[in-house]
Amino acid sequence: MPETPTAGLSAATAARRGGFMGAVFLMATSAIGPGFITQTATFTATLGAAFAFAILASILIDFVVQLNIWRITALTGRLAPDTANRAIPGSGYLLAVLVVVGGLAFNIGNIAGAGLGLNAMVGLDPKAGGALSVLLAIGVFLARRAGMLLDRLIVALGLVMIGMTLVVALLSDPPVGEALRQAVLPDRVDFATIMTIVGGTVGGYITYAGAHRMLDTGLGGAGNLAAVSRAALTGIAVTGVMRFLLFLAILGVVVSGVTLDLSGQAANPAGQAFAAVLGGWGLRVFGLIFWAAAITSVIGAAYTSVSFLTVFRAMDERSRNLATVAFIALSLAIYLSIGTAPAPLLVFVGGFNGLILPIGLSLFTYIGFARPDLMGGHRYSRPLLLLSTATCGLTWYMGVVSIGPIFAFLGS
């Protein structure tokens, strides 16, 4: 029987919705990586309820960054480095180098996190666990329908992470009222902390992960602008919910009198907190969440970093998938050779990627103000550009003042 117009429309709508969901969760799960979890546990243990302010500040920054990057990318219909090169010749190459280097650093930490997750879950040696996780990630990009498999895997694992963290947050009985008060009236404000978690949530490659996936699924253009805006906001909302749930879960443990060990190269504060709530099973639950966060971030970092490499050489889909496999394999080789412990590396790379953020955001803010020709003649929203300008200034300032503490943390 021939397909009816209604059936064809329904299939197209479902495909469009699926494309946006894939982009939303690629951005969100790239942000919810092992560094995200380790940073949240570390700073909750050191700042207590006052960390709520840093979380709220980072979410507000994330909303401005993602909304502008997604919308301008949709209007230009081009990947970020191509758009940057057309706006300021050569700037796209600079942005690509920074993002790829940052993505590689992030991916080394992601693979370390995957190994740590499997170690906590089943007792596997961390390096062996990292290698096994890499094989799974490579399998995704070698699959015949890699794009569809990627979208479904990251959505499923993202929902698992959020659901299991919610359970632990409820069981840890955190002081929610105090956390809400400190979100707006903090006892302590730490710019290095804010910059580090901004970097871990929306810095470096994460800024562009969802936007590039959106373009790859054919959802750019002015006609999709409203849906693009909703998708960007949804992605940050998902990330924000996960951050607050994880914060509350660990805060409940901290205020109960449990002291999390943050010293030493093998420190695992999040795992300790989960074990305090659920006993022996807590470490296994943590391992599953940590592994899911790591493997989705391995995929997101590799996918987005390789999308930036296309500014140097055009690639078809198969070539991009093979380059992504090579990028993941290189990340694994470096991880196995350096033997850096996960916790300090994961916190450091968040801060490093946060230093990349102001550069890309400044370029896109300039495009919004001065280059409507790159956006099909569209006059971009002035209120959003003013918010973007203010965020640029704030992230430049925080990036400068946090350089010392970020590198000091790595050396500690």
N, C-alpha and C positions, 0 to 999 in steps of 0.2 A: 504494500500500500504506500503511495507517495506521501512524503512528509507534509503535513498541513502547515500553513504560514504561522499559526499559533504555536505549534510544536517547535518550529524553527526559531521563533522568537524566544520561547522559553529556554531552549538550549543555549541561545546566545546570551540571554540574561544570566543563566547559571554559570556559563563560562566567564562572563565579566565579573560576577560576584566572586567566583573562585580565584580569578586573577588578583583581585584586590585583597582577598583574604591571604593569599600567598605572600603578597607584598607586605601586608601588615605584619604577619607573623615572622617573615624574614627579618624585618627591621627589629621587631620586639625580641625575638629569640637571639638575634645577634647581640642586642643590648643585654639580655639576660644570660650572660655567660658566666664562666667560673670566676672571672675577675669581679663581676657584679656581686656574686654571692660572697666572695672573700672580703671585698671592700666593705660590704654592708655589715658583715659580722665583725670585722676589725674595728670599724668606726662606731658601731653600736656599743661594743665593749669599752671603748675609750671615752666616748662622749655621752653615753646613756641616752636618756630621752631627748637631750638637746640635738641629737643627730636628726631628729624629725625636721628641724628647720633646714638643714642641708638638703634633705630629701625633697622638701617642698620647693626650695630654690632651684634645685636641679631639674625638677619636673617642669617648672615654669620656663626655664631656659630651653629645655627640650622641646616644649610646645612651639616656641617661637622659631627655633632652628628647623625642626622638621616640617612645620607648616610652610615656611618660605622655600626650603629646598625642594620639597615635593611639588609645590605649585609652580615654581619657576621651571623646574625640570619638565613638568607636564606641558607647559606653554612653549618651551623651546623645542621639545621633542627630541632632544639630544642628551647623550650622557654628559655628566658633569665636566670632565676634562675637555671635551669638544666644545661645550658652551663657553668654558673659561678661555680657551684659546681664541675663540671668535671675538670675545669681549676685549681681552688684553693678550696679544700674541705672546706665546711662551708660558703664560700663567697656568695653562692646562697641563703642560709637561711638569712644571714644578709641583702642582697639586697632585698629579699622578704619582710622582716619586715619593712624596711625603705619605700619601695614603697607602701605597704599596709597602713601603718600609714599615709604617705603623701597623698595617695589616699582618705583615710577616711576624712582627714582634708579638702582636695579639695572638696570632695563631700558634706560636710556640707555647704561649701561656695556655691557650685553649686545649692543646694536645696534652700538656702537663696536667691540666684540670681533668681531662677525660681519664687519664691514667690514675689520678687520685680518686676519682669517682668509682672506678671499677675496683680499686684497692679497698675502699671503704665498703663497697657492696658485696664483693665476693672474695676479698683477700688477694687479688691478683697483683703481681709486681707492677708498680706504676708505669714503668717503661714498656712492659709487655702490654699493659692495658691501653697505653697511648697508641702503640702500634696497631693493636686490634681495632681500636676506634677509627684510626686513619683508614684501615682497609674498608670499613663500612662507608665512610665518607667518600672514598674513591669509587666504591661500587655505585653510589648514587649518580655520580657524574658519568659513569660508563654505561649506565642503563639506557635502554633504547628510548624510553620516554622520560628522560632525566628531569625535565622541567616539571612534569606532573608529579613525579615521585618526590622531588624536592619540596614542592608546595605541601603535599599531604603529610610528609614526614615532619616538617617543622611545625605545622598546625597541631598535629597529634602530640608531639613531645612538649610543645608549649602549654597545652591544656593540662598535661600530666604534671608539669612543674608547678603550675598555679594551684591546681587542686590539692596536691600533697602538701604544699607549703601552707595553704589555708588550714588544713587539719592540724598541723603542728602549731600554728599561730593560736588557734582556738584552745589547744591543750596547754599551752605555756602560760595562759592567763596573764597577759601583759597589762600594764596600767594605761589603758587607752586614753583616758581623760588627760593624764599628764603629758602623754605624747602629743595630743592635739594642742594643748596649751603651749608646749615648747616649739611646736611647728610655727607659731606666730610670735611667741615671746621667749626666745631661747635664752638660756643662761650663758651660752657660749656660742660664738660664731667663728668658724674656722674656714678661711678662704681656700687653703690648700686642700682641705677635705672636700669642699664643694667642687673645686676644679677637678679633683681626682674622680669623683663619682659622675660628674658631667662627662668627663672623658670616657669613662667606662660605659656610659649609657648612650651617648650621642656623639662621641668624638671619633676622629679618624674615619675609617671606612663605614662605621655604623650610620653616620649621617646620610650616606648615599645608598645603603643596602636596599631599603624598600623602594626608593625612587627609581633606581636602576631596574629592579625586578618589575616594577610597574611598566616601565617602557618596554622591557623585553616581552611582556604579555600583551603589548599593543594598546595600552590604556592611557596614553598621553593625549594631548590636545586640549584646546579650550572647552570643547564640548563635555569633557570629563572633569572639569575643574572642581565642581561641587563635590563629586564623588571622591576625587583625589584629596580634597581637604578633609573630608570625613575619615578617609582611610588613614591619613597622617595622624590625625588627632586620636583615632582609635588605637593606633600602634603605640603612641606615647602613653595613653591611658592604661593599656595592658602592662606596659613596662612599669608605670607608676604603681599600679595595684600590686604587682609582684614585689616591688621594692618595699612598699609599706607592710605587706604581709610578712616578708622575710625579716624586716626590722622589728615588727611586733613580736614575732616568734622568738627572736634572740633577746629582745628587751625583757620579755617575761622571764627568761632564764637568768639574765644579769641581775634584775631587781630581786630575784628570789635568793640571792646570796652566792650563786655559783660564780667562781672566778674563771674566766676563759684564759687559757695560756696563749699569749701572743708572742712569746719569745722563741727564738730558735728558728732555724731554716725549715723545720718540718711542722711549724705551727698550723693547726687546722681549727680555727675558732668556730666556724659554722658547724663542722662535724661534732665538736664538743657540745655545742648548744643542742643539737638534735638528739644526741645521746642522753643529755640531761633530762630531756622531755620524755623520750620513748625508751630509754634504756638501751639494751643491746640492739633492738630493732631500729632505734633512732639512727644509728650510724649507717645501717643499710638503706634506710629511707633517704638520708642525706646523700649517700653514694649514688642512688638512682637519680635524684634531682640534680646533683652536681654533674653527673655524666651526661644527662639529657641537655643541661645548659651548655656543656662543653662541646658535644658533638654538633649541636645546631649552630654553635658559634664557629666551629671549624668550617662548616659548610658555608655560613654567611660571610666569614672573612675571606675565604678563598674565592668564592663567587664574585664578591664585590671588588676585591683587589685586581682580579683578572679583567673585570670590566673596565678598569682604569688603564690597563696595559694596552687596550685596543686603540688608545690615542697614538701610540707609537707604531702600531701595525694593525690593519684591519683583519678581523677574524670572522669566519663563519661559525655556526653553532658548534659543530664538531671540533673545530680548532680551539674554541674557547673552553669546551669541556676538557680537552686534553691538556690545555695550559693550566686549567684549574687543578687537575690531577697532579701535574708537575709541581704546582705551588704547594699543595698539601704535602706531597712527598718531601719537598725541600724543607718545609717547616718541621716535619718529623725528624729528618736527618740532623737538623740543627739542635732540636730538643734532645735527641739521643746523645749528641756529642758534647753539649755544654753541661748537662746534668744539673741545671738550676732548679732549686726547689720551687714548687708552685706558688706558695703564698706571697712572698715578696715580689716575684716576677709579675703575678697577676695584678697586684695593686699598682706597681710601677707602670705597666703598659697603659692602664687607664689614665694615669696622669700624663703620659707621653702623648697619647691620642688627644687628650684635652688641649694640648698645646697646638695641635694641628687645626682644631676646630675654628679659631678666629680667622685663620687665613681663608679657608673655603667660604665661611659665612660672609666675610668682607667682600669677596669676589661676587657672590650671588646678590648681596645687597646693592652693590654697584650696578649690576645688570638690571635689577628691578627698577632702580632710579633712572639710569641713563641709557639703557639699551632696549627700548621697546621693539626695535627692529628684529632683535633675536627672539622675541616672543610673539611673532606674527602681528606686530602693531598693537598688542594688548597693553593698555595702561594699567600697570600693576597697582594694587591696593596701597595707598599712602599710609594708612594706619599700620598695616603689617610691616611696611618698610621702616617706619619710625621705631616700631618695636624691635625690628631686626638691627637697626642702627644702635639702639641702646644696648642690645644684647652683645653686639660686636664689641662695644666699648668695655662692657663688663667682663666678657671672656678674655679680652686682651689684658685687662688689668689683673684678673685672677691668674691668668697664665704666667704673667711676669712674677707676681709675688709668690707663686707656688712652686717655681722651678727649684729653689733650694730645698724646701721640705720634701718634695717628691724624690729628688735624687738622694737626699739623706736617708729616706726610708729604704731605698734599695740597698744602701750600704750598711744598714743596721742589722 
